[in-house]
Amino acid sequence: FFTGSERVGKIVAMAAARHLTPITLELGGKCPVVLTDSPGDLSDIARKLLYGRTVNAGQTCAAPEYVLAPNQFVAPLCAALAKAVRESYGEDPKQSADFGRVISSDSAKRIRGLLVGHGGSVVCGGHVDVDAQYV
């Protein structure tokens, strides 16, 4: 079973084919989170989003990819997410033994590219250390 990018999936499939090994490929699905106009406890939602996004450094097929929320919940949810990060990983998540790293420096570079020039605002974190594979 392989979960990851199409590029690496092709490499895995070719290697498996050489040995006639059956495989399953899951190649980068999108998992939106949709909040309604009465979503409930935003702190609880933030903790659950944080867990889903950071388990295995977010490198799972079920990791939340983005959140669609009514405008009035955007700022409170962002604040709740920043608080959840601090509560879970401390003021400097890079120093936390519990905060995972991405699989490779190439992945860290790719993610850094998504953070630069995206037109949005980073409300928590945003630091990338390619050599440490930290995002």
Phi and psi in degrees as a GROMACS rama.xvg file:
@    title "Ramachandran Plot"
@    xaxis  label "Phi"
@    yaxis  label "Psi"
@TYPE xy
-128.89  131.739  PHE-2
-119.261  123.889  THR-3
168.249  -154.594  GLY-4
-79.9394  161.102  SER-5
-62.6375  -40.733  GLU-6
-59.3658  -49.4946  ARG-7
-73.2906  -32.7601  VAL-8
-57.7472  -38.5669  GLY-9
-64.2663  -39.299  LYS-10
-65.777  -44.971  ILE-11
-62.7511  -44.1269  VAL-12
-63.0038  -41.6038  ALA-13
-64.9818  -41.3128  MET-14
-65.6096  -41.101  ALA-15
-66.0043  -38.5723  ALA-16
-63.3164  -37.129  ALA-17
-59.1688  -27.6024  ARG-18
-110.741  9.15936  HIS-19
53.5994  40.671  LEU-20
-95.0889  123.342  THR-21
-69.1085  141.821  PRO-22
-140.429  162.258  ILE-23
-122.424  130.612  THR-24
-112.629  130.751  LEU-25
-118.693  110.92  GLU-26
-111.058  79.5413  LEU-27
64.2968  56.5545  GLY-28
-69.2024  163.465  GLY-29
-106.535  136.347  LYS-30
-127.699  91.5314  CYS-31
-76.5553  154.17  PRO-32
-114.996  128.492  VAL-33
-116.901  120.817  VAL-34
-98.347  138.876  LEU-35
-86.7932  -177.108  THR-36
-76.5582  -2.22506  ASP-37
-141.236  73.9855  SER-38
-74.6184  -18.2626  PRO-39
101.081  -152.152  GLY-40
-71.9874  108.246  ASP-41
-65.5941  -29.9899  LEU-42
-64.5936  -41.53  SER-43
-66.4387  -43.0495  ASP-44
-60.6918  -43.9347  ILE-45
-61.3759  -44.0712  ALA-46
-61.0784  -41.7544  ARG-47
-69.1976  -40.7185  LYS-48
-61.9297  -44.878  LEU-49
-59.9943  -45.6166  LEU-50
-60.0544  -49.5992  TYR-51
-61.3101  -34.0855  GLY-52
-83.5119  -26.2121  ARG-53
-105.825  -12.8741  THR-54
-60.9646  132.862  VAL-55
53.8014  39.1216  ASN-56
55.655  29.1633  ALA-57
76.7814  7.13079  GLY-58
-96.008  55.4325  GLN-59
-128.125  157.075  THR-60
-71.1772  -17.8373  CYS-61
-103.838  10.2151  ALA-62
-66.999  133.201  ALA-63
-58.0912  128.67  PRO-64
-92.8342  -38.8609  GLU-65
-160.196  164.755  TYR-66
-120.611  131.708  VAL-67
-107.211  120.06  LEU-68
-141.937  149.21  ALA-69
-58.1105  144.741  PRO-70
-50.8579  -38.2177  ASN-71
-68.2705  -12.3966  GLN-72
-102.449  -6.81895  PHE-73
-62.6568  -57.0283  VAL-74
-62.4217  -46.6599  ALA-75
-62.8122  -36.0724  PRO-76
-68.687  -41.0429  LEU-77
-59.7409  -44.021  CYS-78
-63.0152  -42.038  ALA-79
-65.7152  -37.6889  ALA-80
-66.072  -43.7619  LEU-81
-61.0541  -41.1472  ALA-82
-64.6301  -41.3466  LYS-83
-63.3292  -37.9608  ALA-84
-62.3473  -48.0351  VAL-85
-61.4353  -42.6207  ARG-86
-65.8373  -36.2186  GLU-87
-84.2879  -36.4689  SER-88
-125.379  1.53066  TYR-89
84.8925  -179.03  GLY-90
-68.5905  -26.4724  GLU-91
-126.809  87.6446  ASP-92
-55.1834  -26.0435  PRO-93
-61.0819  -28.3403  LYS-94
-86.5895  -7.52631  GLN-95
-78.8791  129.55  SER-96
-69.108  -16.3669  ALA-97
-92.101  -9.32739  ASP-98
-90.7837  115.724  PHE-99
-71.5662  165.299  GLY-100
-113.751  153.495  ARG-101
-72.8992  166.825  VAL-102
-67.1357  -28.8056  ILE-103
-155.028  164.982  SER-104
-63.8817  -34.1928  SER-105
-62.0523  -39.8634  ASP-106
-65.1152  -41.6064  SER-107
-61.3443  -40.8851  ALA-108
-63.7156  -43.2723  LYS-109
-61.1493  -44.747  ARG-110
-67.6033  -39.1504  ILE-111
-57.7804  -39.7631  ARG-112
-62.7896  -32.0066  GLY-113
-70.9474  -30.5209  LEU-114
-78.3613  -22.412  LEU-115
-96.3145  126.309  VAL-116
73.2424  24.3631  GLY-117
-84.3817  -11.898  HIS-118
87.8973  -3.65685  GLY-119
-103.806  -166.845  GLY-120
-121.346  131.332  SER-121
-83.4046  121.296  VAL-122
-103.144  -9.88014  VAL-123
-157.912  130.05  CYS-124
74.6621  -135.431  GLY-125
98.6232  -6.93075  GLY-126
-81.6858  137.145  HIS-127
-127.093  128.948  VAL-128
-118.388  99.132  ASP-129
-59.3151  -44.5111  VAL-130
-63.4662  -34.0417  ASP-131
-89.0915  -0.732686  ALA-132
57.1465  34.4744  GLN-133
-103.801  129.635  TYR-134
